Amino acid sequence: MPFLNAAYSVEQFAEAEVMVELRGQGKKKSKHQVWQEYKKGWYDTLTTEQRGLWSSLSRIRGTETHQKRTKTTAKQKAVPLTDFPPSQATQAYKAFYVMQQSWGFPDVDLTSLTKELGLPPGTRASSVSSYVSEHYVEIEGKSRSIPEVSKEIVNLCGRFVKHLQTVPI
């Protein structure tokens, strides 16, 4: 799963930076204990779902990196041509796709195919573009979209760094 090493690296780098700062200050508490308290202060700002994701990252990373690949699933999704930004390439693809769909069956209504693929009612050959695979991973017993999880991890890493920059050691 993308971004697992990034989250690990952010935490490792932050811990090293805090340790350097603590050495410079000559703190009497255990450096490890101060780091754990510092990290807990940030962790306490997270929602339950965010905590589950953050705490599962090191567990998932350990398994994925050192034992086996993370199990993912893929689901096919039809994407309407209207969802693509207008460009010459998009227009050329639309023209090619429509030509392919209507070659032997001009303007055929794809009602049964529409239902099977979960498309909006009344979809015709000229309004469908292609199929994409959406990939999912299971985290904390819940199937989650990999792009969405990756985005959440990046946001959490950003929040973690901001927290470290604003809270004095």
C-alpha positions as CSV (number, residue, x, y, z in Angstrom):
1,M,0.0,0.0,0.0
2,P,1.4,3.4,-0.9
3,F,2.6,5.8,1.7
4,L,3.3,3.3,4.4
5,N,7.0,4.0,4.3
6,A,6.4,7.7,4.1
7,A,4.4,7.6,7.3
8,Y,7.1,5.5,9.0
9,S,9.8,7.9,7.7
10,V,8.0,11.0,9.0
11,E,7.7,9.5,12.5
12,Q,11.3,8.3,12.5
13,F,12.6,11.6,11.4
14,A,10.5,13.5,13.9
15,E,11.7,11.3,16.7
16,A,15.3,11.8,15.7
17,E,14.8,15.6,15.6
18,V,13.1,15.6,19.0
19,M,16.0,13.5,20.5
20,V,18.6,16.0,19.1
21,E,16.6,18.9,20.7
22,L,16.3,17.0,24.1
23,R,20.1,16.4,24.1
24,G,20.7,20.1,23.5
25,Q,18.4,21.0,26.4
26,G,20.0,18.5,28.8
27,K,16.5,17.2,30.0
28,K,16.6,14.9,33.0
29,K,13.7,12.7,31.9
30,S,14.3,9.7,29.7
31,K,14.4,10.9,26.1
32,H,12.3,7.9,25.1
33,Q,9.7,8.8,27.7
34,V,9.6,12.5,26.5
35,W,9.2,11.3,22.9
36,Q,6.3,9.0,23.9
37,E,4.6,11.8,25.8
38,Y,5.1,14.2,22.9
39,K,3.7,11.7,20.4
40,K,0.8,10.9,22.7
41,G,-0.1,14.6,22.8
42,W,-0.5,14.5,19.0
43,Y,-2.3,11.2,19.0
44,D,-4.9,12.5,21.4
45,T,-5.9,15.1,18.9
46,L,-7.1,12.4,16.4
47,T,-10.5,11.0,15.9
48,T,-11.1,7.3,16.6
49,E,-11.0,6.5,12.9
50,Q,-7.7,8.4,12.5
51,R,-6.2,6.7,15.5
52,G,-7.1,3.3,14.1
53,L,-5.5,4.2,10.8
54,W,-2.3,5.7,12.3
55,S,-1.8,2.9,14.8
56,S,-2.4,0.3,12.1
57,L,0.2,1.8,9.8
58,S,3.3,0.3,11.5
59,R,1.6,-3.1,11.8
60,I,0.6,-3.1,8.2
61,R,4.0,-1.8,7.1
62,G,5.8,-4.5,9.1
63,T,3.7,-7.2,7.5
64,E,3.8,-5.8,4.0
65,T,7.5,-4.9,4.0
66,H,8.9,-7.9,5.9
67,Q,6.5,-10.8,5.5
68,K,4.0,-10.6,2.6
69,R,2.3,-8.2,0.3
70,T,-0.9,-6.4,1.5
71,K,-4.0,-8.1,0.2
72,T,-6.0,-5.8,-2.0
73,T,-9.2,-6.3,-4.0
74,A,-10.2,-4.6,-7.2
75,K,-13.7,-3.7,-8.4
76,Q,-14.5,-2.6,-11.9
77,K,-16.2,0.8,-12.3
78,A,-17.7,2.4,-15.4
79,V,-16.6,6.0,-15.8
80,P,-18.8,8.3,-17.9
81,L,-17.0,10.2,-20.7
82,T,-18.4,13.4,-19.1
83,D,-16.1,12.8,-16.1
84,F,-13.0,13.3,-18.1
85,P,-11.6,16.8,-18.6
86,P,-12.0,18.1,-22.1
87,S,-9.0,17.6,-24.3
88,Q,-8.1,16.5,-27.8
89,A,-7.1,13.1,-26.5
90,T,-10.4,12.7,-24.6
91,Q,-12.4,13.7,-27.7
92,A,-10.4,11.3,-29.8
93,Y,-11.0,8.5,-27.3
94,K,-14.8,9.3,-27.1
95,A,-15.0,9.2,-30.9
96,F,-13.1,5.9,-31.1
97,Y,-15.2,4.4,-28.2
98,V,-18.5,5.4,-29.7
99,M,-17.4,4.1,-33.1
100,Q,-16.6,0.8,-31.6
101,Q,-19.8,0.5,-29.7
102,S,-22.1,1.5,-32.5
103,W,-20.3,-0.2,-35.4
104,G,-22.7,-3.0,-35.8
105,F,-25.4,-1.7,-33.5
106,P,-26.0,2.0,-34.2
107,D,-27.7,3.8,-31.3
108,V,-28.6,0.6,-29.4
109,D,-29.8,1.2,-25.8
110,L,-27.7,-0.9,-23.5
111,T,-30.4,-1.3,-20.8
112,S,-29.4,-4.8,-19.6
113,L,-25.6,-3.9,-19.7
114,T,-26.4,-0.6,-17.9
115,K,-28.1,-2.5,-15.0
116,E,-25.3,-5.1,-14.8
117,L,-22.6,-2.4,-14.6
118,G,-24.5,-0.2,-12.2
119,L,-24.7,2.7,-14.7
120,P,-27.4,5.4,-14.4
121,P,-30.7,4.4,-16.2
122,G,-30.9,5.4,-19.8
123,T,-27.2,5.2,-20.4
124,R,-26.4,4.7,-24.1
125,A,-23.3,3.4,-25.8
126,S,-22.2,7.0,-26.6
127,S,-22.2,8.1,-22.9
128,V,-20.0,5.4,-21.4
129,S,-16.2,5.8,-21.6
130,S,-14.4,2.9,-20.1
131,Y,-13.9,0.8,-17.0
132,V,-11.3,1.5,-14.4
133,S,-10.2,-0.8,-11.5
134,E,-10.8,0.7,-8.1
135,H,-8.4,-0.9,-5.6
136,Y,-9.3,-1.5,-1.9
137,V,-7.4,-2.6,1.2
138,E,-8.7,-3.9,4.5
139,I,-7.7,-1.7,7.5
140,E,-9.1,-2.4,10.9
141,G,-11.6,-4.8,9.4
142,K,-13.0,-2.3,7.0
143,S,-12.5,-2.3,3.2
144,R,-11.1,1.1,2.2
145,S,-10.3,2.7,-1.2
146,I,-6.5,2.9,-1.6
147,P,-6.5,6.4,-3.0
148,E,-8.7,7.6,-0.1
149,V,-6.5,5.9,2.5
150,S,-3.3,7.3,0.9
151,K,-4.8,10.8,1.0
152,E,-5.7,10.4,4.7
153,I,-2.2,9.1,5.4
154,V,-0.6,12.2,3.7
155,N,-3.0,14.5,5.6
156,L,-2.1,12.8,8.9
157,C,1.6,13.1,8.2
158,G,1.1,16.8,7.5
159,R,-0.8,17.2,10.7
160,F,1.9,15.3,12.7
161,V,4.6,17.6,11.3
162,K,2.6,20.7,12.0
163,H,2.0,19.5,15.6
164,L,5.7,18.9,16.1
165,Q,6.5,22.4,14.8
166,T,3.9,24.2,17.1
167,V,4.2,22.3,20.4
168,P,7.4,23.1,22.4
169,I,9.5,20.2,23.5
